[in-house]
Amino acid sequence: TPADTIVLAFPSAGETFLCGTITSDVSLGTSQVSIGIAGTPGKYRASAVHTLIDTPVNFGRAAAQATRLAADETVLLSIATAALPLAGTLIIDLYFAQS
């Protein structure tokens, strides 16, 4: 439901976000999903629909890719506008680099 958030990852301080990929075997319809952290839900992916089926789509925001994490984070998928479909598989891949 739009009130739900889903934990995706726990990157550590010093890591750098490289990019992410979203893939679904069904259209998410009018559901909008964002990927970020508490207080900045669109840090890695701004809220948007995803209607492509079985087509990986890369995402990433320049501001998040340009700096190392100052602290450990909990990365969340937030749902807006409408609930996700009742059936299907949604895959979110996140890539971080350690230095």
N, C-alpha and C positions, 0 to 999 in steps of 0.2 A: 504494500500500500504506500501511498505518498508519505506517510509518516515513518516508514521504515528506513533504516540505514544498515548497510551490510559491510562488515569489516573485510577488507581485501588484503592488507599487508601491514607489516610493522618495520619500515625501513629505519635504519639507525643514523644517528648524528654522523656527519662527515660524508654520507653517501650523496650521490648526485642522481637526480631523476633523468633518465635518458629518453624514454618514450613509453607509450602503452598501446595495446591493441584490444579492440572490442570486436567480438564475433558472436553472432546468435543464429540459431537454426530456425528461428521464427522472427517475424517483424515484432518490434516492441510497440507498434501502433503509436498512440499519442503519449505513451509514457516518456517522460524526459528523465535522463540519468546524468548525474554529474559525478565526478571523481575528485576527491580532495580530502580535507581534514576538517575537524570540528572548527567552526568559525570561518573557514574558507572552503566551502563545499566544492567549488569549481577550480581549486588550485591546479589540478592536473588535466581535467576535462570540464569545460563549461557545460552547463545543463543544456541538453539537446536530445532530440529523438534519434533513434537508430532503427531504420526500417529495412536495411539491407539484410538479405538472408544468405548465410554461409559465405559471407564476404568479409574478411578481416579488414578493419579500418584502423589505421594508426591515429594516435592523438598525442598531444603534448602542448603545453603552454610555455612560451619562451621564457617567461619569468621563472618558472619552476625548473627549467632545464639549465638556467644560467648560473645557479648557485648551489653550493653544498648545503645539506640540511644542517641547521644549527643545533637541532635537538632531535631525539627519537620522535617518530610520528606513528599515528594510527591512521592508515588510509582507508577512507570510507566511500562506498557507492551510495549516493542519495537518490531517491526516487521522487519525482514531482509530476504534477498534472493528473496522472492516472496510474493505476496499479499495473505492475508488470503482467504479462500473459500468464495464465494458470498453468500452461504446459510449455515446454521448450527448454533449451540449454543456452545459457548466456555465459560466455567465457571472457574474462578480463585478464590480460597479461600485462604485468608492470615490470619494467626493466630499470634497475638502478645500478650504478657503478660504485665500487668502493675504491677509495684512494688512500 
